[in-house]
């Protein structure tokens, strides 16, 4: 499945051992360019900003998450999947 589609369907993002609600995520996957911001969130007091190109470079993992070099483990979650 397309990582941008998963992002757009999610309410939360797991980044390593932290769960964050994105301040912004890209609403349009069809017209996204590599340098467009796809995700903005605050994580441990710092800004996490990922572009479309960053996310498309993530390696899919068997558990449904992704490995993104320089960031670590990413997983896109809905409210229902947290319960």
mmCIF file of the N, C-alpha and C atoms, coordinates in Angstrom:
data_MODEL
# 
_entry.id   MODEL 
# 
loop_
_atom_site.group_PDB 
_atom_site.id 
_atom_site.type_symbol 
_atom_site.label_atom_id 
_atom_site.label_alt_id 
_atom_site.label_comp_id 
_atom_site.label_asym_id 
_atom_site.label_entity_id 
_atom_site.label_seq_id 
_atom_site.pdbx_PDB_ins_code 
_atom_site.Cartn_x 
_atom_site.Cartn_y 
_atom_site.Cartn_z 
_atom_site.occupancy 
_atom_site.B_iso_or_equiv 
_atom_site.pdbx_formal_charge 
_atom_site.auth_seq_id 
_atom_site.auth_comp_id 
_atom_site.auth_asym_id 
_atom_site.auth_atom_id 
_atom_site.pdbx_PDB_model_num 
ATOM 1   N N  . UNK A 1 1  ? 0.846  -1.180 0.000  1.00 0.00 ? 1  UNK A N  1 
ATOM 2   C CA . UNK A 1 1  ? 0.000  0.000  0.000  1.00 0.00 ? 1  UNK A CA 1 
ATOM 3   C C  . UNK A 1 1  ? 0.891  1.244  0.000  1.00 0.00 ? 1  UNK A C  1 
ATOM 4   N N  . UNK A 1 2  ? 0.447  2.287  -0.635 1.00 0.00 ? 2  UNK A N  1 
ATOM 5   C CA . UNK A 1 2  ? 1.178  3.543  -0.735 1.00 0.00 ? 2  UNK A CA 1 
ATOM 6   C C  . UNK A 1 2  ? 1.313  4.191  0.641  1.00 0.00 ? 2  UNK A C  1 
ATOM 7   N N  . UNK A 1 3  ? 2.530  4.578  1.008  1.00 0.00 ? 3  UNK A N  1 
ATOM 8   C CA . UNK A 1 3  ? 2.785  5.163  2.330  1.00 0.00 ? 3  UNK A CA 1 
ATOM 9   C C  . UNK A 1 3  ? 2.033  6.481  2.516  1.00 0.00 ? 3  UNK A C  1 
ATOM 10  N N  . UNK A 1 4  ? 1.857  7.263  1.466  1.00 0.00 ? 4  UNK A N  1 
ATOM 11  C CA . UNK A 1 4  ? 1.102  8.509  1.589  1.00 0.00 ? 4  UNK A CA 1 
ATOM 12  C C  . UNK A 1 4  ? -0.373 8.232  1.847  1.00 0.00 ? 4  UNK A C  1 
ATOM 13  N N  . UNK A 1 5  ? -0.896 7.168  1.256  1.00 0.00 ? 5  UNK A N  1 
ATOM 14  C CA . UNK A 1 5  ? -2.283 6.779  1.525  1.00 0.00 ? 5  UNK A CA 1 
ATOM 15  C C  . UNK A 1 5  ? -2.441 6.387  2.994  1.00 0.00 ? 5  UNK A C  1 
ATOM 16  N N  . UNK A 1 6  ? -1.517 5.615  3.520  1.00 0.00 ? 6  UNK A N  1 
ATOM 17  C CA . UNK A 1 6  ? -1.558 5.235  4.932  1.00 0.00 ? 6  UNK A CA 1 
ATOM 18  C C  . UNK A 1 6  ? -1.492 6.461  5.835  1.00 0.00 ? 6  UNK A C  1 
ATOM 19  N N  . UNK A 1 7  ? -0.630 7.399  5.505  1.00 0.00 ? 7  UNK A N  1 
ATOM 20  C CA . UNK A 1 7  ? -0.518 8.628  6.288  1.00 0.00 ? 7  UNK A CA 1 
ATOM 21  C C  . UNK A 1 7  ? -1.838 9.381  6.279  1.00 0.00 ? 7  UNK A C  1 
ATOM 22  N N  . UNK A 1 8  ? -2.434 9.517  5.112  1.00 0.00 ? 8  UNK A N  1 
ATOM 23  C CA . UNK A 1 8  ? -3.682 10.275 5.006  1.00 0.00 ? 8  UNK A CA 1 
ATOM 24  C C  . UNK A 1 8  ? -4.845 9.594  5.705  1.00 0.00 ? 8  UNK A C  1 
ATOM 25  N N  . UNK A 1 9  ? -4.792 8.289  5.858  1.00 0.00 ? 9  UNK A N  1 
ATOM 26  C CA . UNK A 1 9  ? -5.849 7.548  6.540  1.00 0.00 ? 9  UNK A CA 1 
ATOM 27  C C  . UNK A 1 9  ? -5.630 7.483  8.058  1.00 0.00 ? 9  UNK A C  1 
ATOM 28  N N  . UNK A 1 10 ? -4.476 7.906  8.527  1.00 0.00 ? 10 UNK A N  1 
ATOM 29  C CA . UNK A 1 10 ? -4.146 7.762  9.948  1.00 0.00 ? 10 UNK A CA 1 
ATOM 30  C C  . UNK A 1 10 ? -4.506 9.011  10.745 1.00 0.00 ? 10 UNK A C  1 
ATOM 31  N N  . UNK A 1 11 ? -4.700 8.789  12.040 1.00 0.00 ? 11 UNK A N  1 
ATOM 32  C CA . UNK A 1 11 ? -4.902 9.887  12.974 1.00 0.00 ? 11 UNK A CA 1 
ATOM 33  C C  . UNK A 1 11 ? -3.661 10.112 13.832 1.00 0.00 ? 11 UNK A C  1 
ATOM 34  N N  . UNK A 1 12 ? -2.870 9.077  13.988 1.00 0.00 ? 12 UNK A N  1 
ATOM 35  C CA . UNK A 1 12 ? -1.671 9.125  14.809 1.00 0.00 ? 12 UNK A CA 1 
ATOM 36  C C  . UNK A 1 12 ? -0.509 8.485  14.065 1.00 0.00 ? 12 UNK A C  1 
ATOM 37  N N  . UNK A 1 13 ? 0.690  8.878  14.484 1.00 0.00 ? 13 UNK A N  1 
ATOM 38  C CA . UNK A 1 13 ? 1.897  8.285  13.927 1.00 0.00 ? 13 UNK A CA 1 
ATOM 39  C C  . UNK A 1 13 ? 2.759  7.817  15.090 1.00 0.00 ? 13 UNK A C  1 
ATOM 40  N N  . UNK A 1 14 ? 3.193  6.574  15.017 1.00 0.00 ? 14 UNK A N  1 
ATOM 41  C CA . UNK A 1 14 ? 4.165  6.071  15.981 1.00 0.00 ? 14 UNK A CA 1 
ATOM 42  C C  . UNK A 1 14 ? 5.537  6.334  15.401 1.00 0.00 ? 14 UNK A C  1 
ATOM 43  N N  . UNK A 1 15 ? 6.363  7.046  16.165 1.00 0.00 ? 15 UNK A N  1 
ATOM 44  C CA . UNK A 1 15 ? 7.746  7.309  15.787 1.00 0.00 ? 15 UNK A CA 1 
ATOM 45  C C  . UNK A 1 15 ? 8.600  6.698  16.886 1.00 0.00 ? 15 UNK A C  1 
ATOM 46  N N  . UNK A 1 16 ? 9.234  5.584  16.555 1.00 0.00 ? 16 UNK A N  1 
ATOM 47  C CA . UNK A 1 16 ? 9.964  4.784  17.539 1.00 0.00 ? 16 UNK A CA 1 
ATOM 48  C C  . UNK A 1 16 ? 9.003  4.427  18.669 1.00 0.00 ? 16 UNK A C  1 
ATOM 49  N N  . UNK A 1 17 ? 9.234  4.865  19.900 1.00 0.00 ? 17 UNK A N  1 
ATOM 50  C CA . UNK A 1 17 ? 8.362  4.507  21.021 1.00 0.00 ? 17 UNK A CA 1 
ATOM 51  C C  . UNK A 1 17 ? 7.391  5.612  21.401 1.00 0.00 ? 17 UNK A C  1 
ATOM 52  N N  . UNK A 1 18 ? 7.213  6.597  20.544 1.00 0.00 ? 18 UNK A N  1 
ATOM 53  C CA . UNK A 1 18 ? 6.330  7.729  20.827 1.00 0.00 ? 18 UNK A CA 1 
ATOM 54  C C  . UNK A 1 18 ? 5.148  7.738  19.872 1.00 0.00 ? 18 UNK A C  1 
ATOM 55  N N  . UNK A 1 19 ? 3.998  8.163  20.381 1.00 0.00 ? 19 UNK A N  1 
ATOM 56  C CA . UNK A 1 19 ? 2.806  8.318  19.559 1.00 0.00 ? 19 UNK A CA 1 
ATOM 57  C C  . UNK A 1 19 ? 2.498  9.806  19.466 1.00 0.00 ? 19 UNK A C  1 
ATOM 58  N N  . UNK A 1 20 ? 2.337  10.308 18.263 1.00 0.00 ? 20 UNK A N  1 
ATOM 59  C CA . UNK A 1 20 ? 2.059  11.725 18.062 1.00 0.00 ? 20 UNK A CA 1 
ATOM 60  C C  . UNK A 1 20 ? 0.855  11.887 17.136 1.00 0.00 ? 20 UNK A C  1 
ATOM 61  N N  . UNK A 1 21 ? 0.132  12.969 17.357 1.00 0.00 ? 21 UNK A N  1 
ATOM 62  C CA . UNK A 1 21 ? -0.936 13.367 16.452 1.00 0.00 ? 21 UNK A CA 1 
ATOM 63  C C  . UNK A 1 21 ? -0.337 14.448 15.567 1.00 0.00 ? 21 UNK A C  1 
ATOM 64  N N  . UNK A 1 22 ? -0.262 14.217 14.276 1.00 0.00 ? 22 UNK A N  1 
ATOM 65  C CA . UNK A 1 22 ? 0.381  15.193 13.387 1.00 0.00 ? 22 UNK A CA 1 
ATOM 66  C C  . UNK A 1 22 ? -0.321 16.549 13.422 1.00 0.00 ? 22 UNK A C  1 
ATOM 67  N N  . UNK A 1 23 ? 0.486  17.614 13.382 1.00 0.00 ? 23 UNK A N  1 
ATOM 68  C CA . UNK A 1 23 ? -0.055 18.954 13.252 1.00 0.00 ? 23 UNK A CA 1 
ATOM 69  C C  . UNK A 1 23 ? -0.547 19.170 11.826 1.00 0.00 ? 23 UNK A C  1 
ATOM 70  N N  . UNK A 1 24 ? 0.083  18.483 10.891 1.00 0.00 ? 24 UNK A N  1 
ATOM 71  C CA . UNK A 1 24 ? -0.258 18.609 9.475  1.00 0.00 ? 24 UNK A CA 1 
ATOM 72  C C  . UNK A 1 24 ? 0.144  17.331 8.766  1.00 0.00 ? 24 UNK A C  1 
ATOM 73  N N  . UNK A 1 25 ? -0.673 16.891 7.855  1.00 0.00 ? 25 UNK A N  1 
ATOM 74  C CA . UNK A 1 25 ? -0.245 15.860 6.910  1.00 0.00 ? 25 UNK A CA 1 
ATOM 75  C C  . UNK A 1 25 ? -0.896 16.139 5.571  1.00 0.00 ? 25 UNK A C  1 
ATOM 76  N N  . UNK A 1 26 ? -0.174 15.797 4.544  1.00 0.00 ? 26 UNK A N  1 
ATOM 77  C CA . UNK A 1 26 ? -0.539 16.129 3.173  1.00 0.00 ? 26 UNK A CA 1 
ATOM 78  C C  . UNK A 1 26 ? -1.867 15.494 2.781  1.00 0.00 ? 26 UNK A C  1 
ATOM 79  N N  . UNK A 1 27 ? -2.835 16.297 2.325  1.00 0.00 ? 27 UNK A N  1 
ATOM 80  C CA . UNK A 1 27 ? -4.125 15.746 1.969  1.00 0.00 ? 27 UNK A CA 1 
ATOM 81  C C  . UNK A 1 27 ? -4.196 15.134 0.570  1.00 0.00 ? 27 UNK A C  1 
ATOM 82  N N  . UNK A 1 28 ? -3.236 15.407 -0.296 1.00 0.00 ? 28 UNK A N  1 
ATOM 83  C CA . UNK A 1 28 ? -3.356 14.975 -1.689 1.00 0.00 ? 28 UNK A CA 1 
ATOM 84  C C  . UNK A 1 28 ? -2.152 14.145 -2.100 1.00 0.00 ? 28 UNK A C  1 
ATOM 85  N N  . UNK A 1 29 ? -2.374 12.863 -2.329 1.00 0.00 ? 29 UNK A N  1 
ATOM 86  C CA . UNK A 1 29 ? -1.263 11.990 -2.714 1.00 0.00 ? 29 UNK A CA 1 
ATOM 87  C C  . UNK A 1 29 ? -1.037 11.939 -4.213 1.00 0.00 ? 29 UNK A C  1 
ATOM 88  N N  . UNK A 1 30 ? -2.057 12.252 -5.020 1.00 0.00 ? 30 UNK A N  1 
ATOM 89  C CA . UNK A 1 30 ? -1.905 12.162 -6.477 1.00 0.00 ? 30 UNK A CA 1 
ATOM 90  C C  . UNK A 1 30 ? -0.987 13.229 -7.060 1.00 0.00 ? 30 UNK A C  1 
ATOM 91  N N  . UNK A 1 31 ? -0.987 14.422 -6.456 1.00 0.00 ? 31 UNK A N  1 
ATOM 92  C CA . UNK A 1 31 ? -0.243 15.539 -7.018 1.00 0.00 ? 31 UNK A CA 1 
ATOM 93  C C  . UNK A 1 31 ? 0.952  15.948 -6.165 1.00 0.00 ? 31 UNK A C  1 
ATOM 94  N N  . UNK A 1 32 ? 1.415  15.070 -5.302 1.00 0.00 ? 32 UNK A N  1 
ATOM 95  C CA . UNK A 1 32 ? 2.503  15.383 -4.389 1.00 0.00 ? 32 UNK A CA 1 
ATOM 96  C C  . UNK A 1 32 ? 3.860  15.302 -5.090 1.00 0.00 ? 32 UNK A C  1 
ATOM 97  N N  . UNK A 1 33 ? 4.707  16.302 -4.859 1.00 0.00 ? 33 UNK A N  1 
ATOM 98  C CA . UNK A 1 33 ? 6.083  16.310 -5.340 1.00 0.00 ? 33 UNK A CA 1 
ATOM 99  C C  . UNK A 1 33 ? 7.002  15.861 -4.214 1.00 0.00 ? 33 UNK A C  1 
ATOM 100 N N  . UNK A 1 34 ? 8.185  15.376 -4.568 1.00 0.00 ? 34 UNK A N  1 
ATOM 101 C CA . UNK A 1 34 ? 9.127  14.870 -3.565 1.00 0.00 ? 34 UNK A CA 1 
ATOM 102 C C  . UNK A 1 34 ? 9.474  15.884 -2.479 1.00 0.00 ? 34 UNK A C  1 
ATOM 103 N N  . UNK A 1 35 ? 9.514  17.169 -2.808 1.00 0.00 ? 35 UNK A N  1 
ATOM 104 C CA . UNK A 1 35 ? 9.911  18.170 -1.819 1.00 0.00 ? 35 UNK A CA 1 
ATOM 105 C C  . UNK A 1 35 ? 8.729  18.780 -1.060 1.00 0.00 ? 35 UNK A C  1 
ATOM 106 N N  . UNK A 1 36 ? 7.498  18.306 -1.309 1.00 0.00 ? 36 UNK A N  1 
ATOM 107 C CA . UNK A 1 36 ? 6.332  18.767 -0.556 1.00 0.00 ? 36 UNK A CA 1 
ATOM 108 C C  . UNK A 1 36 ? 6.374  18.203 0.859  1.00 0.00 ? 36 UNK A C  1 
ATOM 109 N N  . UNK A 1 37 ? 5.984  19.025 1.829  1.00 0.00 ? 37 UNK A N  1 
ATOM 110 C CA . UNK A 1 37 ? 5.899  18.549 3.215  1.00 0.00 ? 37 UNK A CA 1 
ATOM 111 C C  . UNK A 1 37 ? 4.717  17.601 3.320  1.00 0.00 ? 37 UNK A C  1 
ATOM 112 N N  . UNK A 1 38 ? 4.971  16.404 3.818  1.00 0.00 ? 38 UNK A N  1 
ATOM 113 C CA . UNK A 1 38 ? 3.930  15.393 3.969  1.00 0.00 ? 38 UNK A CA 1 
ATOM 114 C C  . UNK A 1 38 ? 3.464  15.267 5.415  1.00 0.00 ? 38 UNK A C  1 
ATOM 115 N N  . UNK A 1 39 ? 4.342  15.576 6.369  1.00 0.00 ? 39 UNK A N  1 
ATOM 116 C CA . UNK A 1 39 ? 4.027  15.376 7.780  1.00 0.00 ? 39 UNK A CA 1 
ATOM 117 C C  . UNK A 1 39 ? 4.779  16.389 8.620  1.00 0.00 ? 39 UNK A C  1 
ATOM 118 N N  . UNK A 1 40 ? 4.045  17.042 9.521  1.00 0.00 ? 40 UNK A N  1 
ATOM 119 C CA . UNK A 1 40 ? 4.645  17.906 10.542 1.00 0.00 ? 40 UNK A CA 1 
ATOM 120 C C  . UNK A 1 40 ? 4.069  17.503 11.880 1.00 0.00 ? 40 UNK A C  1 
ATOM 121 N N  . UNK A 1 41 ? 4.932  17.349 12.871 1.00 0.00 ? 41 UNK A N  1 
ATOM 122 C CA . UNK A 1 41 ? 4.499  16.992 14.224 1.00 0.00 ? 41 UNK A CA 1 
ATOM 123 C C  . UNK A 1 41 ? 5.560  17.459 15.218 1.00 0.00 ? 41 UNK A C  1 
ATOM 124 N N  . UNK A 1 42 ? 5.155  17.611 16.481 1.00 0.00 ? 42 UNK A N  1 
ATOM 125 C CA . UNK A 1 42 ? 6.090  17.905 17.569 1.00 0.00 ? 42 UNK A CA 1 
ATOM 126 C C  . UNK A 1 42 ? 6.402  16.596 18.272 1.00 0.00 ? 42 UNK A C  1 
ATOM 127 N N  . UNK A 1 43 ? 7.689  16.346 18.453 1.00 0.00 ? 43 UNK A N  1 
ATOM 128 C CA . UNK A 1 43 ? 8.130  15.104 19.082 1.00 0.00 ? 43 UNK A CA 1 
ATOM 129 C C  . UNK A 1 43 ? 9.224  15.436 20.081 1.00 0.00 ? 43 UNK A C  1 
ATOM 130 N N  . UNK A 1 44 ? 8.931  15.220 21.354 1.00 0.00 ? 44 UNK A N  1 
ATOM 131 C CA . UNK A 1 44 ? 9.897  15.526 22.425 1.00 0.00 ? 44 UNK A CA 1 
ATOM 132 C C  . UNK A 1 44 ? 10.405 16.957 22.349 1.00 0.00 ? 44 UNK A C  1 
ATOM 133 N N  . UNK A 1 45 ? 9.507  17.901 22.089 1.00 0.00 ? 45 UNK A N  1 
ATOM 134 C CA . UNK A 1 45 ? 9.879  19.305 22.064 1.00 0.00 ? 45 UNK A CA 1 
ATOM 135 C C  . UNK A 1 45 ? 10.587 19.769 20.811 1.00 0.00 ? 45 UNK A C  1 
ATOM 136 N N  . UNK A 1 46 ? 10.687 18.917 19.817 1.00 0.00 ? 46 UNK A N  1 
ATOM 137 C CA . UNK A 1 46 ? 11.315 19.331 18.561 1.00 0.00 ? 46 UNK A CA 1 
ATOM 138 C C  . UNK A 1 46 ? 10.376 19.047 17.406 1.00 0.00 ? 46 UNK A C  1 
ATOM 139 N N  . UNK A 1 47 ? 10.584 19.764 16.318 1.00 0.00 ? 47 UNK A N  1 
ATOM 140 C CA . UNK A 1 47 ? 9.746  19.587 15.145 1.00 0.00 ? 47 UNK A CA 1 
ATOM 141 C C  . UNK A 1 47 ? 10.212 18.386 14.330 1.00 0.00 ? 47 UNK A C  1 
ATOM 142 N N  . UNK A 1 48 ? 9.262  17.586 13.906 1.00 0.00 ? 48 UNK A N  1 
ATOM 143 C CA . UNK A 1 48 ? 9.513  16.495 12.970 1.00 0.00 ? 48 UNK A CA 1 
ATOM 144 C C  . UNK A 1 48 ? 8.832  16.896 11.668 1.00 0.00 ? 48 UNK A C  1 
ATOM 145 N N  . UNK A 1 49 ? 9.615  17.113 10.641 1.00 0.00 ? 49 UNK A N  1 
ATOM 146 C CA . UNK A 1 49 ? 9.086  17.501 9.336  1.00 0.00 ? 49 UNK A CA 1 
ATOM 147 C C  . UNK A 1 49 ? 9.615  16.508 8.314  1.00 0.00 ? 49 UNK A C  1 
ATOM 148 N N  . UNK A 1 50 ? 8.696  15.826 7.638  1.00 0.00 ? 50 UNK A N  1 
ATOM 149 C CA . UNK A 1 50 ? 9.064  14.841 6.631  1.00 0.00 ? 50 UNK A CA 1 
ATOM 150 C C  . UNK A 1 50 ? 8.435  15.224 5.295  1.00 0.00 ? 50 UNK A C  1 
ATOM 151 N N  . UNK A 1 51 ? 9.206  15.109 4.247  1.00 0.00 ? 51 UNK A N  1 
ATOM 152 C CA . UNK A 1 51 ? 8.710  15.397 2.906  1.00 0.00 ? 51 UNK A CA 1 
ATOM 153 C C  . UNK A 1 51 ? 8.181  14.124 2.259  1.00 0.00 ? 51 UNK A C  1 
ATOM 154 N N  . UNK A 1 52 ? 7.513  14.301 1.134  1.00 0.00 ? 52 UNK A N  1 
ATOM 155 C CA . UNK A 1 52 ? 7.040  13.158 0.362  1.00 0.00 ? 52 UNK A CA 1 
ATOM 156 C C  . UNK A 1 52 ? 8.218  12.265 -0.018 1.00 0.00 ? 52 UNK A C  1 
ATOM 157 N N  . UNK A 1 53 ? 9.320  12.872 -0.449 1.00 0.00 ? 53 UNK A N  1 
ATOM 158 C CA . UNK A 1 53 ? 10.510 12.106 -0.810 1.00 0.00 ? 53 UNK A CA 1 
ATOM 159 C C  . UNK A 1 53 ? 11.073 11.312 0.358  1.00 0.00 ? 53 UNK A C  1 
ATOM 160 N N  . UNK A 1 54 ? 11.055 11.916 1.566  1.00 0.00 ? 54 UNK A N  1 
ATOM 161 C CA . UNK A 1 54 ? 11.503 11.194 2.764  1.00 0.00 ? 54 UNK A CA 1 
ATOM 162 C C  . UNK A 1 54 ? 10.669 9.939  2.969  1.00 0.00 ? 54 UNK A C  1 
ATOM 163 N N  . UNK A 1 55 ? 9.354  10.095 2.926  1.00 0.00 ? 55 UNK A N  1 
ATOM 164 C CA . UNK A 1 55 ? 8.461  8.966  3.189  1.00 0.00 ? 55 UNK A CA 1 
ATOM 165 C C  . UNK A 1 55 ? 8.547  7.904  2.112  1.00 0.00 ? 55 UNK A C  1 
ATOM 166 N N  . UNK A 1 56 ? 8.695  8.325  0.873  1.00 0.00 ? 56 UNK A N  1 
ATOM 167 C CA . UNK A 1 56 ? 8.785  7.336  -0.200 1.00 0.00 ? 56 UNK A CA 1 
ATOM 168 C C  . UNK A 1 56 ? 10.089 6.551  -0.137 1.00 0.00 ? 56 UNK A C  1 
ATOM 169 N N  . UNK A 1 57 ? 11.078 7.061  0.602  1.00 0.00 ? 57 UNK A N  1 
ATOM 170 C CA . UNK A 1 57 ? 12.328 6.340  0.796  1.00 0.00 ? 57 UNK A CA 1 
ATOM 171 C C  . UNK A 1 57 ? 12.307 5.390  1.973  1.00 0.00 ? 57 UNK A C  1 
ATOM 172 N N  . UNK A 1 58 ? 11.190 5.338  2.703  1.00 0.00 ? 58 UNK A N  1 
ATOM 173 C CA . UNK A 1 58 ? 11.074 4.456  3.863  1.00 0.00 ? 58 UNK A CA 1 
ATOM 174 C C  . UNK A 1 58 ? 10.967 3.000  3.420  1.00 0.00 ? 58 UNK A C  1 
ATOM 175 N N  . UNK A 1 59 ? 11.570 2.122  4.200  1.00 0.00 ? 59 UNK A N  1 
ATOM 176 C CA . UNK A 1 59 ? 11.560 0.685  3.908  1.00 0.00 ? 59 UNK A CA 1 
ATOM 177 C C  . UNK A 1 59 ? 10.397 0.018  4.642  1.00 0.00 ? 59 UNK A C  1 
ATOM 178 N N  . UNK A 1 60 ? 9.494  -0.666 3.927  1.00 0.00 ? 60 UNK A N  1 
ATOM 179 C CA . UNK A 1 60 ? 8.397  -1.364 4.595  1.00 0.00 ? 60 UNK A CA 1 
ATOM 180 C C  . UNK A 1 60 ? 8.904  -2.533 5.433  1.00 0.00 ? 60 UNK A C  1 
ATOM 181 N N  . UNK A 1 61 ? 8.253  -2.750 6.573  1.00 0.00 ? 61 UNK A N  1 
ATOM 182 C CA . UNK A 1 61 ? 8.594  -3.841 7.484  1.00 0.00 ? 61 UNK A CA 1 
ATOM 183 C C  . UNK A 1 61 ? 7.443  -4.839 7.545  1.00 0.00 ? 61 UNK A C  1 
ATOM 184 N N  . UNK A 1 62 ? 7.732  -6.031 7.990  1.00 0.00 ? 62 UNK A N  1 
ATOM 185 C CA . UNK A 1 62 ? 6.739  -7.108 8.019  1.00 0.00 ? 62 UNK A CA 1 
ATOM 186 C C  . UNK A 1 62 ? 5.553  -6.808 8.927  1.00 0.00 ? 62 UNK A C  1 
ATOM 187 N N  . UNK A 1 63 ? 5.734  -5.996 9.968  1.00 0.00 ? 63 UNK A N  1 
ATOM 188 C CA . UNK A 1 63 ? 4.641  -5.715 10.908 1.00 0.00 ? 63 UNK A CA 1 
ATOM 189 C C  . UNK A 1 63 ? 3.735  -4.569 10.468 1.00 0.00 ? 63 UNK A C  1 
ATOM 190 N N  . UNK A 1 64 ? 3.945  -4.030 9.272  1.00 0.00 ? 64 UNK A N  1 
ATOM 191 C CA . UNK A 1 64 ? 3.120  -2.930 8.783  1.00 0.00 ? 64 UNK A CA 1 
ATOM 192 C C  . UNK A 1 64 ? 3.725  -1.565 9.015  1.00 0.00 ? 64 UNK A C  1 
ATOM 193 N N  . UNK A 1 65 ? 4.815  -1.503 9.755  1.00 0.00 ? 65 UNK A N  1 
ATOM 194 C CA . UNK A 1 65 ? 5.516  -0.250 9.978  1.00 0.00 ? 65 UNK A CA 1 
ATOM 195 C C  . UNK A 1 65 ? 6.531  -0.001 8.876  1.00 0.00 ? 65 UNK A C  1 
ATOM 196 N N  . UNK A 1 66 ? 7.286  1.068  9.043  1.00 0.00 ? 66 UNK A N  1 
ATOM 197 C CA . UNK A 1 66 ? 8.320  1.446  8.077  1.00 0.00 ? 66 UNK A CA 1 
ATOM 198 C C  . UNK A 1 66 ? 9.581  1.850  8.820  1.00 0.00 ? 66 UNK A C  1 
ATOM 199 N N  . UNK A 1 67 ? 10.715 1.645  8.195  1.00 0.00 ? 67 UNK A N  1 
ATOM 200 C CA . UNK A 1 67 ? 11.989 2.108  8.721  1.00 0.00 ? 67 UNK A CA 1 
ATOM 201 C C  . UNK A 1 67 ? 12.450 3.269  7.856  1.00 0.00 ? 67 UNK A C  1 
ATOM 202 N N  . UNK A 1 68 ? 12.659 4.415  8.497  1.00 0.00 ? 68 UNK A N  1 
ATOM 203 C CA . UNK A 1 68 ? 13.112 5.601  7.789  1.00 0.00 ? 68 UNK A CA 1 
ATOM 204 C C  . UNK A 1 68 ? 14.471 6.003  8.350  1.00 0.00 ? 68 UNK A C  1 
ATOM 205 N N  . UNK A 1 69 ? 15.479 5.885  7.531  1.00 0.00 ? 69 UNK A N  1 
ATOM 206 C CA . UNK A 1 69 ? 16.852 6.220  7.937  1.00 0.00 ? 69 UNK A CA 1 
ATOM 207 C C  . UNK A 1 69 ? 16.891 7.643  8.484  1.00 0.00 ? 69 UNK A C  1 
ATOM 208 N N  . UNK A 1 70 ? 17.531 7.819  9.620  1.00 0.00 ? 70 UNK A N  1 
ATOM 209 C CA . UNK A 1 70 ? 17.643 9.129  10.250 1.00 0.00 ? 70 UNK A CA 1 
ATOM 210 C C  . UNK A 1 70 ? 16.490 9.451  11.190 1.00 0.00 ? 70 UNK A C  1 
ATOM 211 N N  . UNK A 1 71 ? 15.409 8.690  11.099 1.00 0.00 ? 71 UNK A N  1 
ATOM 212 C CA . UNK A 1 71 ? 14.249 8.893  11.977 1.00 0.00 ? 71 UNK A CA 1 
ATOM 213 C C  . UNK A 1 71 ? 14.018 7.649  12.816 1.00 0.00 ? 71 UNK A C  1 
ATOM 214 N N  . UNK A 1 72 ? 13.952 6.498  12.160 1.00 0.00 ? 72 UNK A N  1 
ATOM 215 C CA . UNK A 1 72 ? 13.709 5.244  12.849 1.00 0.00 ? 72 UNK A CA 1 
ATOM 216 C C  . UNK A 1 72 ? 12.414 4.614  12.403 1.00 0.00 ? 72 UNK A C  1 
ATOM 217 N N  . UNK A 1 73 ? 11.708 4.028  13.365 1.00 0.00 ? 73 UNK A N  1 
ATOM 218 C CA . UNK A 1 73 ? 10.489 3.260  13.107 1.00 0.00 ? 73 UNK A CA 1 
ATOM 219 C C  . UNK A 1 73 ? 9.295  4.195  12.978 1.00 0.00 ? 73 UNK A C  1 
ATOM 220 N N  . UNK A 1 74 ? 8.508  4.017  11.923 1.00 0.00 ? 74 UNK A N  1 
ATOM 221 C CA . UNK A 1 74 ? 7.262  4.756  11.713 1.00 0.00 ? 74 UNK A CA 1 
ATOM 222 C C  . UNK A 1 74 ? 6.121  3.770  11.540 1.00 0.00 ? 74 UNK A C  1 
ATOM 223 N N  . UNK A 1 75 ? 4.996  4.123  12.101 1.00 0.00 ? 75 UNK A N  1 
ATOM 224 C CA . UNK A 1 75 ? 3.785  3.328  11.890 1.00 0.00 ? 75 UNK A CA 1 
ATOM 225 C C  . UNK A 1 75 ? 2.606  4.288  11.927 1.00 0.00 ? 75 UNK A C  1 
ATOM 226 N N  . UNK A 1 76 ? 1.672  4.092  11.028 1.00 0.00 ? 76 UNK A N  1 
ATOM 227 C CA . UNK A 1 76 ? 0.525  4.976  10.897 1.00 0.00 ? 76 UNK A CA 1 
ATOM 228 C C  . UNK A 1 76 ? -0.693 4.295  11.499 1.00 0.00 ? 76 UNK A C  1 
ATOM 229 N N  . UNK A 1 77 ? -1.372 4.987  12.428 1.00 0.00 ? 77 UNK A N  1 
ATOM 230 C CA . UNK A 1 77 ? -2.415 4.368  13.229 1.00 0.00 ? 77 UNK A CA 1 
ATOM 231 C C  . UNK A 1 77 ? -3.697 5.191  13.218 1.00 0.00 ? 77 UNK A C  1 
ATOM 232 N N  . UNK A 1 78 ? -4.828 4.502  13.338 1.00 0.00 ? 78 UNK A N  1 
ATOM 233 C CA . UNK A 1 78 ? -6.104 5.156  13.533 1.00 0.00 ? 78 UNK A CA 1 
ATOM 234 C C  . UNK A 1 78 ? -6.476 5.027  15.010 1.00 0.00 ? 78 UNK A C  1 
ATOM 235 N N  . UNK A 1 79 ? -7.454 5.771  15.418 1.00 0.00 ? 79 UNK A N  1 
ATOM 236 C CA . UNK A 1 79 ? -7.889 5.732  16.812 1.00 0.00 ? 79 UNK A CA 1 
ATOM 237 C C  . UNK A 1 79 ? -8.302 4.308  17.194 1.00 0.00 ? 79 UNK A C  1 
ATOM 238 N N  . UNK A 1 80 ? -8.998 3.595  16.309 1.00 0.00 ? 80 UNK A N  1 
ATOM 239 C CA . UNK A 1 80 ? -9.454 2.244  16.595 1.00 0.00 ? 80 UNK A CA 1 
ATOM 240 C C  . UNK A 1 80 ? -8.328 1.259  16.811 1.00 0.00 ? 80 UNK A C  1 
ATOM 241 N N  . UNK A 1 81 ? -7.204 1.464  16.127 1.00 0.00 ? 81 UNK A N  1 
ATOM 242 C CA . UNK A 1 81 ? -6.091 0.528  16.266 1.00 0.00 ? 81 UNK A CA 1 
ATOM 243 C C  . UNK A 1 81 ? -5.310 0.726  17.566 1.00 0.00 ? 81 UNK A C  1 
ATOM 244 N N  . UNK A 1 82 ? -5.576 1.818  18.274 1.00 0.00 ? 82 UNK A N  1 
ATOM 245 C CA . UNK A 1 82 ? -4.875 2.064  19.534 1.00 0.00 ? 82 UNK A CA 1 
ATOM 246 C C  . UNK A 1 82 ? -5.569 1.391  20.717 1.00 0.00 ? 82 UNK A C  1 
ATOM 247 N N  . UNK A 1 83 ? -6.803 0.932  20.538 1.00 0.00 ? 83 UNK A N  1 
ATOM 248 C CA . UNK A 1 83 ? -7.545 0.308  21.637 1.00 0.00 ? 83 UNK A CA 1 
ATOM 249 C C  . UNK A 1 83 ? -7.403 -1.178 21.595 1.00 0.00 ? 83 UNK A C  1 
# 
